[in-house]
Amino acid sequence: MANSSPNDEVVRVVRSSGDKRDYQHLTLENQLKVLLVHCPDSQKAAASVAVNAGHFDDPEHTQGLAHFLEHMLFLGSQAFPEPSAFGHFLNLQGGQHNAWTGTEFTNYHFDCNANALPQALEFFSAMLKKPLLSESWIDKEISSIESEFRLKQNDELRRLYQVHKVTANPKHPFSQFSVGNLNTLRHDEHGTLKSKLQLFFNEHYVAQRMRLVIAGPQSIAKLKQLAHRYFADIKQQLTKKTSINAPLYRKEQKGVWIKVKPIKAAYRLILTLPLPSIDADYPHKTTSFIAHLLGYEGPGSLFSSLRSKGWVNSLSAGGGISGSNFKDFNINIQLTESGRHRVEQVVQWVFAYIRKIEADGIEDWRYKERRITTEMSFLYQEPTPVGELANQLAVNAFHYKPEDTLYGDYRMDGLNHSYAAKTLQQMTAENARITLIAPDVRTTDVAPIYHTEYSLNPISKKQFQLFLSTPDDFNCQLPKPNRFLNSRFKPLPLESGGSLPTRLEDSAQLQLWHLQDRDFRVPKGHIYLSLRLPAVTNSAFHFAIARLWSELMIDALNDDLYDAEVAGLHFNIYPTQNGITIHTTGLSAGQIPLMQHLIRRAVKTRFARRRWQDLKQSLLSNWHSAHQSQPLNKLFAELNQQLQSGLFRLSDLACELEKVSFRQFTIEVAKLFSPVHVTALAHGDWQKDDALELGQLIKNNLPDQRSAPNRRLPVKRVRDFCSQQLIVPAEHSDTAILLYFQGEDDTSTEQISFMLLQQLIHQPIFQALRTEQQLGYAAGSQYFPVQRLPGILFFLQSHEFDADKLYQAIHDVINVQLAELEDLTLKEWHHAKSVLNQQIKTIDRNLRVRSQRLWGAIQLADTGFNRQQELLSALEHCQLSDWLERIKLRLGDKSQALRLQTQTLTE
């Protein structure tokens, strides 16, 4: 521990029992508040700075300026003028940097290998003190901002967000355009862009408006030295930031209907209930508690009642924008086709339920139950990677007391009855903004920038009267005591055993694996259950049946098991290339009985025709909307479908499901489960007898098990394709292209070769395509293995250039990189190998990641669980000359690449 100085803050940071990190708050001489985090087991270090300036601070004449400055800060500083210097350094050190701009905050962060932290902080602090703001790079980066804007121009959330802005108070900064584009970011009578950026930076990027977090395996004393060395000279400013006083909405903007026409077919209802800022109430989480009651999905709940009427498919509560002087409390509802025609009745039920909560729901025992589950989430949370941790804590430092930097998101000190009553009194139709999103709504206006069609009209007197009344058949109930709340909060005692899963049974019906984890000593675990069902992947028709069955099962189990979810027992059911997987996770006590319940229901549940129809339509709507996805997303989906057996295009699944009747569905589902073979893994704190109990209940509850062929679906080879160029239709006007190079085999040597290639070229590829040539906002390369067969892909999306231009650009950049790799020195080669070695050696950061890795190995029949050792051995023996020869063969002019590109449907 560092010696205390007058600026050290002796604060006991509240942390969970399994948290081995040390924390220290301090304030530097320039009044910059810093949190140091000693992470003894981390191989990486990280830093994050949150700045109390976001798009709310944009000048009205240059909207998007805060976002533009965020981009510019990474493009060189006076100390390091080369724009790619920081990114190149981090790439060599196994790290990366990123940033985001929000309403009132902007965040910058990076991670890297631990020993590179001092130099990384030198780069990082330099850009926060004296960014270069080069005029030549300003002109180039404007194109990137425009590309980002165009990339998301048809994004439904952004289109809805813009309607939200134009129907809010124009005097509130929320109403301003946040992203920026060529129209808003320009030179004008207010000055050049450089002068505007500099002015914004000078005003807001000062020590008092920043919070810094530095985290790594270094001691607190060493981290403290680094903080003083690199950040103590960030300039101070004594002026206080001006508070926002304008209300988010004017009086006439409440008590209104807002109707929005989406691009994709969607039927959603959002009830927005405006509230004052809730920041000061964080120790009580009053609105979070109310959201829990409103969004409850168990028996008798608002959701359960509306679903039983066939009006809604989903309901959530409590989300919505928030800031220093406002909070939108949203109730978000996905309507069924029937519910679309009963919108007023749905709203009536919502307000009736709010009144029921107001009358009977604010009780201490309910709050206490919620506090118990929240406390368990905090105490037994998975360890957070150091980069994510620094990023999260930098923002938390603005919102919470120093001791609550970690605990603030979970803290629930007691029910604030008066605050709850006051909050519920504001949740009325007179204050509400009711947004209906549907393709068939009548609209009168078009929002600027994203061109969203919408209308705004007051709620009528007749509707107000309806919303004040209670439906005749209103039968909603408040949550009852949760029977799933756990009493065991300690992990089970360790038995003797190794660090790898043990196969407890390997029969014609069941393969059962078990591992009691010796590292992550928490009362939690994961159970994976794979029902190997060959019929599922016979065709798109069978896969669509399996997907709908999975959705129906989750829906049917909701009433029974929602309380289990609240109590920390979670489950999922989904189809795979091998059949159907059931996965449970969370607190280990109660998970095996939960799995027993799931298996029993899986083989016995019969579905109601109306619910089947609702979920079928919901699934079809999602699949039909897929053609409106981002062009690059469509190419990634098509690539997966082209390379892997047992995967199907969403359009093909929709076509098959359209034709299925309820009777046919029932018949086909019965066929899916014969034959069946089960593979299971129990990983957590369970002992061997617990795993054997799991195996027995599987055999007892899955009758008529017969051996199913244990097939590993082959990866399709690019060299066998009839054509190496595929055209994918898209509605978006942007052009996207993807170039995929496939490995020759799935040996560890081949995998390491492609991993090293990505390690060495991904940063210069991004720099060339995105930063220097400004060909598109989405650009880069990615290591892309399919099962164990390695590959690498290069991608670009542009609103300006055609596919041939993009292809040539990628082709040229690849050739440049191959040529530069010829000049790689042995020192650079060994450094790249060292960085990759550290990445491969990185220990599983939490129980979830380890479970996923072990389950993936079992699915790929890697029952030795030794892939890490094989890769490290291949890396050690990889010689530069051999590697260069192999890479030239795989990516050179004589190689075979799969080229996928989009073509706009109107072309």
Secondary structure, 3 states (H helix, E strand, C coil): CCCCCCCEECCCCCCCCCCCCEEEEEECCCCCEEEEEECCCCCEEEEEEEECCCHHHCCCCCCCHHHHHHHHHCCCECCCCCCCHHHHHHHHCCCEEEEEECCCCEEEEEEEEHHHHHHHHHHHHHHHHCECCCHHHHHHHHHHHHHHHHHCCCCHHHHHHHHHHHCCCCCCHHHCCCCCCCCCCCCECCECHHHHHHHHHHHHCCHHHEEEEEEECCCHHHHHHHHHHHHCCCCCCCCCCCCCCCCCCCHHHCCEEEEEECCCCCCEEEEEEEECCCHHHCCCCHHHHHHHHHCCCCCCCHHHHHHHCCCEEEEEEEECCEECCEEEEEEEEEECHHHHCCHHHHHHHHHHHHHHHHHHHCCHHHHHHHHHHHHHHHHCCCCCCHHHHHHHHHHHHHHCCHHHCCCCCCCCCCCCHHHHHHHHHCCCCCCCEEEEECCCCCCCEECCCCCCEEEEEECCHHHHHHHHCCCCCCCCCCCCCCCCCCCCCCCCCCCCCCCCCEEEEECCCEEEEEEECCCCCCCEEEEEEEEECHHHHCCHHHHHHHHHHHHHHHHHHHHHHHHHHHCCEEEEEEECCCEEEEEEEEECCCHHHHHHHHHHHHHHCCCCHHHHHHHHHHHHHHHHHHHHCCHHHHHHHHHHHHHECCCCCHHHHHHHHHCCCHHHHHHHHHHHCCCEEEEEEEEECCCHHHHHHHHHHHHHHCCCCECCCCCCCCECCHHHCCCCEEEEEECCCCEEEEEEEECCCCCHHHHHHHHHHHHHHHHHHHHHHHHHCCCCCEEEEEECCECCECEEEEEEEECCCCHHHHHHHHHHHHHHHHHHHCCCCHHHHHHHHHHHHHHHHCCCCCHHHHHHHHHHHHHCCCCCCCHHHHHHHHHHHCCHHHHHHHHHHHHCCCCCEEEEEEEECCC
